[in-house]
Structures are given as structure tokens and as C-alpha cells.
């Protein structure tokens, strides 16, 4: 069995780092329903890790476990070499985990700039008194956070809409703004919940390029849920496949693409 701490080499020969997150025997129940059934996998530093499966497979539930929205009844979550106790989402965010949502969760009446600034909340430590006076530490923090946000805005090519209220933007740009807000938090692990959902071909190409650039230029580790298999196979270093709460595949895109159990789950066929 491969050592969980050994750097992983992708199909194209790229070496990625040691284990960043380790999910060990995770089981999540809602009443009598098991949404996740004894699943283990890891996410290694620097990789793009996809979680795929048919509707109702438990993918979003797993992402919610990682981000602290759900705490599993069984199993352990390890992050950066330490066992993580049950946490609230804001506590998980402080560890360096940021996410986007399947259904866009932005402040529609606020500008793009102000929405992205909310991603910096965990980097704001000045007292309310200092913030009110805008002196000393508060002033320095405001300057530093604004500079960080402007870098993200430039990186994602949304300078022209930085002062536009989010509610006026088309869907594809809203998804990019949500990515910007998550990226502004400078996460160690970025969780993307169906980043391509509802997009046309051109928008998907743009988002795919930005995801690759975030991974390559910022060195951000990414875990994503996505239904577009072409996108998944092109972007991902490794893929986890879930079906009815179980893990039925885990490997490189090539390995997963040729896994008969995965093929059966997607095509709805069975073999003797």
C-alpha cells in the first residue's frame, strides 16, 4: 500500500506534495439514512482532486464534512498532520480552507470589490476601536487587505466590473466573483462545488483556465465537485468516485475512466 505521506506523481510526471487532508473512515448519517458510508481518501498538497458521482451520491455531503457544515458520526478528519476536532465552518475557514457553493452565495447589493473583500475577514485582527478611528493597525490591515483583493481581481480579470453591484452581473461572472472571494482568503485548500454548473462552453473554458492558473501560479490545493466529465478528466490529478454514499473508484483520470464499477454507475448497467 502506498505511504500516505509519499509525494504523488501524476500521469504526466508532475510530482505533487505530501498529504494535506486525510479523511479516515468517514460515515455521515441523517436519521436512518447513510449519506456517506465508511469512506477514506486523502488530498495531497498541490493537486487538483475531483469528487464525482451520479446525483445523490453524497458528493456535496462530503464537501460539507470537509468544510465543517457537517460533522460525521464516525471517522476522523486530519488536516496538515493534525486530527481535527468537530468544528464550525468559521473555525475551519481559519485553518485555511475556503469554498464556493453550488448555488451562488454572494451579496447581490454589494459591489464586486466589497464582495471579494469579505473573503479577507479572517485576516482582519484590529480591534473595533482601531477600526473606528482607522489608525495604526487598522489602517495597515485595510491597506494590506485591499492590496491582496486587488491582486485577485486582476488575476481573475474582473477589473472592469470591480465597482459593479453583483446583482447586475450575468451568471458566469458571478461564479468568477465567488471564486475571487474564496481565493482572497489565501486558502491552503480551496473547495469548489460545481464551479461549471449552468455555464456555456466559453464560460467553462474560462473557468477551467482560471482553476488551472490558481493551482499552478498560487500553488493552491483544490478539491472540486463537477458533473462535466470532460472538465474533470482535463483538470484533475486524481478522482474519487462516489455512488449511494460509497466510494467505488479512486485514482488517476485514466484509472477511473477504465474502472468497470464506475462505468456501471454512470451508465446504469450491470454485469454478471
N, C-alpha and C positions, 0 to 999 in steps of 0.2 A: 504493500500500500504506500502511496506517495506521502512523504512527510509534509504535513500541513504548513510547515514553515519554509519549505524549499521554494525558491523563486520558480515561477511557472514560465515555460517557453511556449509561445503561441504557434499556430500553424505556419505563420510567415517568418518564424525565427526570432520574434521580438521577445525579450525577457522582461517579465513584469515582477513586481516585488513580493515581499513576504505577506503573510495573511494580515489583512486589516480588520475584517469582521469574520467571526466564526459562529454559525448558527448550529447548535448541537441538539438534535432530537426534539425539535420544536413541535409541540401539539397545542392547537388552539381550538377551544370549543365554544359554541354558542348554544346554551341549553344542552340538548342531546345531539346536536349536530357538530361533527368534527370538520371544521373548515381547513385545518392543517393537521396532517397525520404523521407524526414522528419523522420530520424532515431535517436532514443535516446537509449543510453546504458551507463553503467559505467564499469570501470575496477578497481578492488579493490586491495589494497596492498597485495602482496604475492601470488596472484593467477596466474594460467595459464588460459588465456581467449582465446578461439578459435573463429575464424570467418570463417564460411564455407558457401558453396552455389555452385550451378552449375556455369559453365563458363559464364562470362558476368553478374554475379550477382551484381558486384560493390564492391567486397571484396578488391581488390588492390586499388581502388579509396579511400576506407575508410582508409586503411593503409596510403595512401599518404596524406590524410587530417590530420591524427594524427601526421605524421612526417613533415608536413609543405610544402610538394611538391605542394599541392593544398590548397587553402583557399575557404571554402564553401561560396555560395551566401547567405545562410540562416542558422541560428542556432549558437550555442555557443560551444566553446571548453574550458573546465575548467581543470586545472592541478594543483594538490596539493592545492586545495581550492581557486585558483585564476582564474579569467576569462583570457584566453589567447587571446591577440590581434592577428591580421594577422601577420604571421612570415615567414621568410625564413628558409629552412632546417637547416642551420648552427646555427641559433638562437634557434631553437627547440632542437638541439643537446646539446646546452649549458644549457638547462633546465634539462637535464638528460634523454633524450630519444635517444636511438641508434637503428639501424636496420640492417638487412641483406636484400638482394634483391633476387627476383625470378631468375633473370639472374645474375650470379656471377659477382660482380664488384670489382675485385682485380687488383693490378698492377702486370701483368704477369712477367715482367722482374726483379722485386724486390724479395728479399728473403722472406721467411715466417716471419722471425723476423722483417724485415723492414715494411712489410705489417701490421703486428699487431701493430707496433709502431705508425702507422698513426692514430690508434684509440685513442691515447693519446694527440692529438693536442689540445683539449680543456683544457688540464691540463698543458700546456706549456705557461708560462706567462713572462718569462725572455725577456729582450729587445734583439734586433738583435745584438747590440754591445756586450752584455754579452755572447750571444751565439757564436759570432765570436771568442771571447777571451777564451770561455769556462772557465769562472771564476765565483766564488761566486754563485749567484742564479742559473745561467745557469747550472753549474756543479751539484748543488744539485738536480735540476729538472731532469736532464738527468739520474742521479743515481736512483732517486725515480721512474721515468717512466720506466726505464729499469727493475727495480725490479718488478714493477707491471705487466709488459708484460711477464716476465719470469714466474711469478706465474700462469698467464693464460695459457701459453704454457704448463707448467707442468700439470695443471688441465685438459686440453683437450688432453693430451697425444700425443703431436706433437713435443716433444723434438728432436727426431731423424731427423726431417726434417726442423729444425729451420733455417738452412743456405741454404736450397734448394730454387732455384727460383720457384715461384708459377707456372709458365708456364709449369714446368716439372711434376707437380703433377697430379694424377688421380682425376677425378671429385669429388668423395666422400671426399677426403682430402681437396680439395679446399673449399668445403662447410664448413668444420670444421675450416679452416683458417679464412673464412669470419665471422663465429661465434666468433672466438677468437678476431678478430679486434673489433667487436661490444662490446664484453664483456670487452675488455681493457679500454673502455671509462667509466667503472663503472656506467652503466646507472641505473636510478630508474625504467625505463620502457624499456624493450627490445622487439622490434618488429621483428618478423621472418616471412618473406614472402616465403612460401612454402619451408621450410628447408629440406623436404624429397624428393623434386622433382627430378626425374631421378636416384634415388638411388636403389641399390639392397636390398634384405632383411637384410643382415648383416649390411650394412651401415645404414639402417633405425633403426635397433636395437641400434647401437652405438650412433646415433644422438639422439634418444629418451632418452637414458640413460644420455647423457650429458645435455639435456634440463631439465630433472628432477633434476639432480645434481645442475645445475645453480640456479634453483628455490629454491631448498632445502638448499644448503650449502651457497650460496651467498645471499639468500633472495630476488633475483631479480624477480620483477613482469614481466610476459611475456604475450604478445598478439601475436598469430600466425595465419596465414592462411595456411591451409593444405587440400589437397584433399583425403588423405588416411584416411578413416573414422575409421579404426581400431586404427590408431595412435591418432586421435583426441579424440576418446572415452576413450582411455587409459590414455592420458596425461592431459586432460583438467579438470578444476574445473567447469567451465561454458562455454557454447557455444552459440554464436549468429549465426543465420541462415539468409542469405540474398537471395533474388531471384528477379531479374529485378529491383534492386535498393531499394527494400523494405525489412524491417525486418519481417520475418514470424515466427521466433522462437527465444527464449532466455531463457535459463535455464540450469540445470544440464545435463550431457550427457544422463542420464536416461529419463529426461523430454523431451529432444529434440528427442531422438530416438523413442519416442512414440507419437510424435506430427504428426497428420494426414496431416496437411498442408506441413510439412517438407517432409514426405514420398511422397506426391504427387509431390512435386517439383523435387525430385530426381528420381522418377520412371516415371514421365511424365504421370500420370493417374489422372482422375478427379472423383469426387463423387457427386451425387445429394444431 
